[in-house]
Amino acid sequence: MFSKVLIANRGEIAIRIIRACRELGIRTVAVCSEADRSALHAQIADKTICIGPAHSKDSYLNMRAILSACEVAGAQAIHPGFGFLSENAAFARMCGRCGVAFIGPPPEAIERMGDKAQAKETMKAAGVPVIPGSDGVVPDLEAAFREADRIGYPVMVKASAGGGGRGIRLVRSRKELEDAFYTASREALAFFGDDHLYMEKLVENPRHVEVQILADRFGNIVHLGERDCSIQRRNQKVLEESPSPSPLMTPELRQRMGEAAVRAARAAGYENAGTVEFLLDRDGSFYFMEMNTRIQVEHPVTEMVTGVDIVKEQLRIAAGEPLSFGQGDVRISGHAIECRINAETPAKNFRPCPGKIRSMYVPGGPGVRIDSAMYAGYTIPPYYDSMIAKLIVHAPTRQEAIAKMRWALAEFLVEGVDTNIDFQLNLLKDDEFEEGNFDNGFLSRRDLKAMSRSN
C-alpha cells in the first residue's frame, strides 16, 4: 500500500479521499489554487502545496504543476477524484512515465471509453446493447444529413469526446439539423478541445440507469448494482438513488444490466472503479450510453446500499491488490437517495451564488451522511462548480428514505448564500416522484420556479 497519496482535486471529493486514506494509514498531500488556500481540503491534509492561480487551467488542470508537487512531496500515487484531470489519458500516461501510480484506469482504457464513437463500437463487439446511430464520427454536415435520414428523426447530435451534458443537441426534423450540428460542434470544441460529433437515435423518455463496477489487474470484475440518475436538469444530474425505483426494474433485469456492465469493462481492458451508463426504455430494453472512467459524484448511494467503500477499493486496486470480495458477496440492502446541494439561485435560472457562508447547520442521525467541504466563515469562490455538499440518506425502504430525506433537507440550513435546498425539498414532495413515475424529462415538464419557492 502507498505511504503517501496526492489528491489532484478540491471540494468534497478531496475531503472524501483524504478520509479514506486516513483509514488506511496513508498520509495525504493536497494541492490548491490561490483561491483555495482557505479551503477545507487544504487545511486538513497532512501537507498542502499551492500549484497556481484561481482559474482551473492554471492550477487543477496544470499537469506539470501537479506532478512537480507530487515529486516535491514524495507521494507515490495521485488520486484525481472526478472532473479536472480524472479522465485525461495524457495525464495518466504522464504519471506512469514519472513513476507515479494513477489511481484510475489505464490510459488506453480512458482513451477507448473517452471517445464516445469508439466506445460504442467496442460495446457492439462485446455484445453490449447500443443505441442505433452512426458508425463512428460524422465528418461534416452533408454526412450528418445522410445519417439522420438513415437513422430516422428524432436524433441526438453528440460530442465524441463529450460528457456532463455538453456538446449535445436534440434534432426533431431535417430543418433543425444544420444549426444543431454547428452549435454542438462549437460547444464540443470549447469544452473538450475536440469538435468531432456522432449521432444516435433518440430514445424517447428513457430512464438513466448506471451500473457501478470495480475491476482489479488480475481480471476480477464485479458490479455493485445500479443507480437511477433520471432526475436531471439540462442533462445535469440533480438527485440519484439506488436501487432504481423504476417499475421495470426486476431482479432479472438488474442481473442482465450488471452482466452487460461487466462485459463492457472487460472489453475496455478496464481497471479500478468505473460506471457504465445505460438508457432504459419504456419496454424494458436498455442501451449503452457511455462509460465514466472515474469515481462518480453519486458513488455514496452505492456505498450506502452495499457497504463497500469504493474509494478504499480504488486505493487497494491501484496498489496492486486483488479485489477483497467477489460478485457473490455483493448484497443490496435498503434504499439510498442523494441530493446535490448547490450554491445557486433556482428562482433566477439556477444562477451560481458564490459568497461567504455566515452560518450553517447540517442534519444528522442514523442513516444520514453529508459529504461536504463547506464550513461557517468559508467563502465559496466563483471559479469552480457550484456544488457545495451532497446529502445522502439510507433507510430500509424507498418510502422511508424519502421521508428521511425530507426531514434532513428541512433541517439543512445555510446562511449567506442561496442554495437549491428548497428546490430539492419540493422535488421530494412531488407525487409522481414519490411513486417512482419519472424519466429523464421529468424536470423539463415541471414549473421549476414554483419548485424553487420555500415552504
C-alpha positions in Angstrom: 0.0 0.0 0.0 1.1 3.6 -0.7 2.5 5.6 2.2 1.6 8.9 0.7 -1.1 9.9 -1.9 -1.6 13.3 -3.6 -5.2 14.4 -4.3 -5.4 16.3 -7.5 -8.8 17.8 -6.8 -10.7 20.1 -4.4 -14.0 20.3 -2.6 -16.0 17.5 -1.1 -14.3 14.7 -3.2 -10.9 15.8 -2.0 -12.2 15.5 1.6 -13.7 12.1 0.8 -10.4 10.8 -0.5 -8.4 12.2 2.4 -10.7 10.4 4.9 -10.4 7.1 3.1 -6.6 7.5 3.0 -6.5 8.2 6.8 -8.5 5.0 7.5 -5.8 3.0 5.5 -2.9 4.7 7.3 -1.9 6.7 4.2 -0.5 10.3 4.5 -2.1 12.8 2.2 -0.9 15.7 0.1 -3.4 18.3 -1.1 -2.9 20.7 -3.9 -4.8 24.0 -4.0 -5.1 27.1 -6.2 -4.5 30.6 -4.8 -8.3 30.9 -4.4 -8.5 27.7 -2.3 -5.8 28.5 0.3 -8.6 28.5 3.0 -10.5 25.6 1.6 -11.1 22.7 3.9 -9.2 20.1 1.9 -6.1 22.4 2.0 -6.5 22.7 5.8 -6.9 19.0 6.8 -4.4 17.2 4.5 -1.1 16.3 6.0 0.7 18.6 3.5 -0.7 21.2 1.1 1.0 22.7 -1.9 -0.3 25.7 -3.8 0.0 25.0 -7.6 -1.2 28.2 -9.3 -3.8 30.9 -9.8 -7.5 30.6 -9.3 -8.5 29.5 -12.8 -8.6 25.8 -13.3 -6.3 25.8 -16.4 -3.6 27.4 -14.3 -4.0 25.1 -11.3 -6.1 22.0 -11.1 -5.6 21.3 -14.8 -1.9 22.1 -14.7 -0.4 18.7 -15.2 3.2 19.8 -14.8 2.5 21.7 -11.6 0.6 18.7 -10.1 3.4 16.2 -10.9 6.0 18.7 -9.6 4.1 18.9 -6.3 3.9 15.1 -6.2 7.7 14.9 -6.6 8.4 17.6 -4.0 6.1 15.9 -1.5 7.3 12.4 -2.2 3.9 10.9 -3.0 3.8 7.6 -4.7 0.3 8.0 -6.2 -2.2 10.5 -7.4 -6.0 10.3 -7.0 -7.7 12.6 -9.5 -11.2 12.5 -8.0 -13.8 13.4 -10.6 -13.7 16.3 -13.1 -10.5 18.2 -13.8 -7.9 15.6 -14.9 -9.7 12.4 -13.8 -10.5 11.3 -17.4 -7.4 12.7 -19.1 -5.4 9.9 -20.7 -2.4 12.1 -21.3 -2.2 12.9 -17.6 -2.5 9.2 -16.6 0.3 8.4 -19.1 2.5 11.2 -17.7 2.0 9.8 -14.2 3.3 6.4 -15.4 6.3 8.0 -17.1 7.1 9.8 -13.8 6.8 6.6 -11.8 3.7 7.7 -10.1 0.6 5.5 -9.7 -2.5 6.9 -11.3 -5.5 5.9 -9.1 -7.8 5.1 -12.0 -7.9 3.0 -15.2 -5.0 2.6 -17.7 -4.7 5.5 -20.2 -5.6 3.1 -23.0 -9.0 2.4 -21.3 -9.6 6.1 -20.8 -9.0 6.7 -24.5 -11.1 3.8 -25.6 -14.1 4.9 -23.5 -13.5 8.7 -23.7 -14.1 8.7 -27.4 -17.8 8.0 -27.5 -17.9 6.8 -31.0 -15.0 4.3 -30.4 -16.7 3.3 -27.1 -19.9 2.4 -28.9 -18.0 0.2 -31.4 -16.2 -1.5 -28.6 -19.5 -2.2 -26.9 -21.1 -3.6 -30.1 -18.2 -6.0 -30.5 -18.7 -7.1 -26.8 -22.4 -7.8 -27.3 -23.5 -4.9 -25.1 -26.7 -3.3 -26.5 -26.1 0.1 -28.1 -28.5 2.8 -29.4 -28.8 2.8 -33.2 -26.7 5.5 -34.7 -23.8 6.5 -36.9 -20.9 4.2 -37.4 -18.3 6.4 -35.7 -17.7 10.1 -36.2 -19.9 12.1 -38.6 -17.3 14.2 -40.5 -19.4 17.0 -41.9 -22.9 18.4 -42.3 -23.6 16.6 -45.6 -22.8 13.3 -43.9 -25.0 14.3 -40.9 -28.0 14.7 -43.2 -27.4 11.3 -44.7 -27.0 9.7 -41.3 -30.1 11.4 -39.9 -32.2 10.2 -42.9 -30.9 6.7 -42.4 -31.4 6.6 -38.6 -34.7 8.4 -38.7 -35.7 11.5 -36.7 -35.6 12.5 -33.9 -31.9 12.1 -33.5 -29.3 13.3 -31.0 -26.1 15.0 -32.1 -23.3 14.4 -29.6 -19.7 15.4 -28.9 -17.5 12.4 -29.5 -15.2 13.5 -26.6 -18.0 14.8 -24.5 -19.6 14.3 -21.1 -21.5 16.1 -18.5 -24.3 17.1 -20.9 -22.0 19.3 -23.1 -22.0 19.2 -26.9 -25.4 17.6 -27.2 -28.3 18.7 -29.3 -31.7 17.2 -30.0 -32.9 17.3 -33.6 -36.5 16.5 -34.3 -36.6 17.5 -38.0 -34.3 18.0 -41.0 -34.7 21.8 -40.8 -33.2 21.8 -37.3 -30.1 19.8 -38.1 -27.7 22.4 -39.6 -28.0 24.7 -36.6 -27.8 21.9 -34.1 -24.7 20.3 -35.8 -22.7 23.5 -35.8 -23.8 24.6 -32.3 -22.8 21.2 -30.9 -19.5 21.3 -32.8 -18.6 24.7 -31.4 -19.6 23.7 -27.9 -17.6 20.5 -28.1 -14.5 22.3 -29.3 -14.9 24.9 -26.5 -15.3 22.4 -23.7 -13.3 19.4 -24.9 -10.9 20.7 -27.5 -12.4 18.3 -30.0 -15.2 19.2 -32.4 -15.9 15.7 -33.6 -19.6 14.6 -33.4 -21.5 11.4 -33.7 -25.3 10.7 -34.0 -27.8 8.5 -32.2 -31.5 7.7 -32.5 -33.4 9.5 -29.7 -34.8 7.1 -27.2 -38.0 8.9 -26.1 -38.5 9.4 -22.3 -36.0 6.8 -21.1 -34.6 6.3 -17.6 -31.0 7.0 -17.0 -29.7 3.9 -15.1 -26.0 3.3 -14.4 -24.0 0.4 -13.0 -21.0 0.8 -10.7 -18.1 -1.6 -11.5 -14.8 -2.4 -9.8 -12.0 -4.2 -11.6 -8.5 -5.3 -10.5 -5.5 -6.1 -12.6 -6.0 -9.8 -12.1 -9.1 -9.9 -14.3 -11.6 -9.8 -11.4 -14.6 -7.6 -12.2 -17.7 -7.1 -10.1 -20.7 -4.8 -10.3 -22.4 -3.1 -7.3 -25.9 -2.8 -8.6 -27.5 0.2 -10.3 -28.2 3.8 -9.6 -31.1 5.8 -11.1 -29.9 9.2 -12.3 -33.0 10.2 -14.3 -33.8 13.4 -12.3 -31.8 15.9 -14.4 -31.9 19.5 -15.5 -30.3 20.3 -18.8 -28.5 16.9 -18.8 -27.0 17.6 -15.4 -27.9 15.2 -12.6 -29.8 16.7 -9.6 -30.7 13.6 -7.5 -29.7 10.0 -7.6 -30.9 6.9 -5.9 -30.1 3.2 -5.5 -31.6 0.8 -6.4 -33.7 2.2 -9.3 -37.4 2.7 -8.4 -38.4 2.0 -12.0 -41.4 -0.3 -12.2 -39.5 -2.0 -15.0 -36.6 -2.9 -12.7 -36.7 -6.6 -11.7 -34.0 -8.9 -10.3 -33.7 -10.4 -13.8 -33.2 -7.0 -15.5 -30.8 -5.9 -12.8 -28.7 -9.1 -13.4 -28.7 -8.6 -17.1 -27.6 -4.9 -16.8 -24.9 -5.9 -14.3 -23.6 -8.6 -16.6 -23.6 -6.2 -19.5 -21.6 -3.7 -17.5 -19.0 -6.3 -16.6 -18.7 -7.3 -20.3 -18.2 -3.6 -21.1 -15.5 -3.2 -18.5 -13.7 -6.4 -19.8 -13.9 -5.2 -23.4 -12.4 -1.9 -22.4 -9.5 -3.5 -20.6 -10.7 -1.8 -17.5 -9.1 -1.5 -14.1 -10.2 0.4 -10.9 -13.6 2.0 -10.4 -15.9 3.0 -13.3 -19.5 3.4 -14.2 -21.3 2.1 -17.2 -24.3 4.3 -18.1 -27.4 3.0 -19.8 -30.7 4.3 -21.1 -33.6 2.2 -20.0 -36.5 2.3 -22.5 -40.2 2.0 -21.6 -40.3 -1.5 -22.9 -37.5 -2.7 -20.6 -34.8 -2.6 -23.3 -31.5 -1.0 -22.2 -28.8 0.6 -24.3 -25.2 1.5 -23.6 -24.7 5.3 -23.4 -21.2 5.9 -22.1 -18.6 4.7 -19.6 -17.3 7.1 -17.0 -13.7 6.2 -16.3 -13.5 7.7 -12.8 -15.4 7.7 -9.5 -18.8 9.4 -9.8 -20.3 12.2 -7.8 -23.1 9.8 -6.8 -21.0 6.9 -5.6 -22.2 7.3 -2.0 -25.6 5.9 -2.7 -24.0 2.7 -3.9 -21.8 2.6 -0.8 -24.8 3.0 1.4 -26.7 0.1 0.0 -23.7 -2.3 -0.4 -21.4 -1.4 2.5 -18.5 -1.2 0.0 -16.1 1.7 0.5 -15.4 2.4 -3.2 -12.6 4.9 -2.6 -10.7 2.4 -0.4 -11.1 -0.2 -3.1 -9.7 2.2 -5.6 -6.6 2.7 -3.5 -6.1 -1.0 -2.9 -6.5 -1.8 -6.6 -4.1 0.9 -7.7 -1.6 -0.5 -5.1 -1.8 -3.9 -6.9 -4.1 -5.7 -4.5 -6.8 -8.0 -5.8 -10.5 -7.2 -5.1 -11.3 -8.0 -1.5 -14.7 -9.6 -2.5 -16.4 -11.4 -5.3 -19.7 -10.9 -7.1 -21.4 -13.4 -4.8 -20.5 -11.3 -1.8 -22.4 -8.2 -3.0 -25.7 -7.6 -1.3 -28.1 -4.7 -1.9 -29.7 -3.6 1.4 -32.4 -1.0 1.7 -32.6 2.2 -0.3 -30.4 5.3 -0.6 -31.0 8.8 -2.1 -28.5 11.6 -2.7 -29.4 15.2 -3.2 -26.8 17.6 -4.7 -26.7 20.8 -2.7 -25.5 23.7 -4.9 -24.8 27.3 -4.1 -27.2 28.7 -6.7 -30.4 30.7 -7.0 -33.1 28.4 -8.6 -35.6 31.2 -9.0 -33.1 33.0 -11.2 -32.5 30.1 -13.6 -30.2 28.4 -11.1 -27.6 31.1 -11.3 -24.4 30.3 -9.3 -24.3 32.1 -6.0 -20.7 32.3 -4.7 -20.1 34.2 -1.4 -19.4 33.8 2.3 -21.2 31.2 4.4 -22.2 33.2 7.5 -23.6 30.2 9.4 -24.8 26.7 8.7 -26.4 23.7 10.4 -26.2 20.2 8.9 -28.7 17.4 9.6 -27.6 14.1 11.3 -28.9 10.9 12.8 -28.9 7.3 11.7 -28.6 6.8 8.0 -27.8 10.4 7.2 -24.5 11.3 5.5 -23.1 14.6 4.5 -20.2 14.9 2.0 -19.1 18.5 2.0 -16.1 20.9 2.2 -18.0 23.9 3.5 -17.9 25.5 6.9 -19.1 28.6 8.6 -17.0 31.5 7.5 -15.8 29.9 4.3 -16.1 32.0 1.1 -17.2 30.0 -1.9 -15.1 31.1 -4.8 -16.7 31.9 -8.2 -14.3 29.9 -10.3 -15.5 26.3 -9.8 -18.6 24.1 -9.8 -21.4 25.3 -7.6 -21.9 22.0 -5.7 -21.1 22.6 -2.0 -22.5 19.4 -0.4 -24.1 16.0 -1.0 -26.8 14.9 1.3 -27.3 11.2 1.4 -29.8 9.1 3.3 -30.3 5.4 3.7 -33.4 3.5 5.0 -34.9 0.1 4.7 -37.4 1.1 2.0 -37.7 3.9 -0.6 -40.7 5.4 1.2 -38.7 5.6 4.4 -35.7 7.1 2.5 -37.9 9.8 1.0 -39.3 10.7 4.4 -35.9 10.8 6.0 -34.5 13.0 3.1 -37.4 15.4 3.5 -36.6 15.9 7.2 -32.9 16.1 6.5 -33.4 18.8 3.9 -35.8 20.7 6.2 -33.0 20.7 8.9 -30.2 21.7 6.5 -29.6 25.4 6.9 -27.0 27.6 5.0 -27.0 31.4 5.5 -25.0 33.8 3.4 -25.6 32.3 0.0 -28.6 31.0 -1.9 -28.9 27.2 -2.3 -31.2 24.7 -4.0 -32.3 23.1 -0.7 -35.9 24.2 -1.0 -35.9 23.1 -4.7 -34.8 19.6 -3.6 -37.4 19.5 -0.8 -40.2 20.4 -3.2 -38.9 17.7 -5.6 -39.1 15.1 -2.8 -42.7 16.2 -2.2 -43.8 15.6 -5.8 -46.4 12.9 -6.1 -45.1 11.4 -9.3 -41.5 11.3 -7.9 -42.8 9.6 -4.8 -44.5 7.0 -7.0 -41.3 6.4 -9.0 -43.1 7.7 -12.1 -40.4 9.7 -13.8 -37.9 9.7 -16.6 -35.1 11.9 -18.0 -37.6 14.6 -19.0 -39.3 14.8 -15.6 -37.9 18.3 -14.6 -38.4 19.7 -18.1 -42.2 19.2 -17.6 -42.2 20.9 -14.2 -42.6 24.6 -13.2 -39.1 25.0 -11.8 -39.8 28.5 -10.4 -42.7 27.1 -8.4 -40.5 24.3 -7.2 -37.9 26.8 -6.1 -40.2 28.5 -3.5 -39.7 28.0 0.2 -42.5 26.5 2.2 
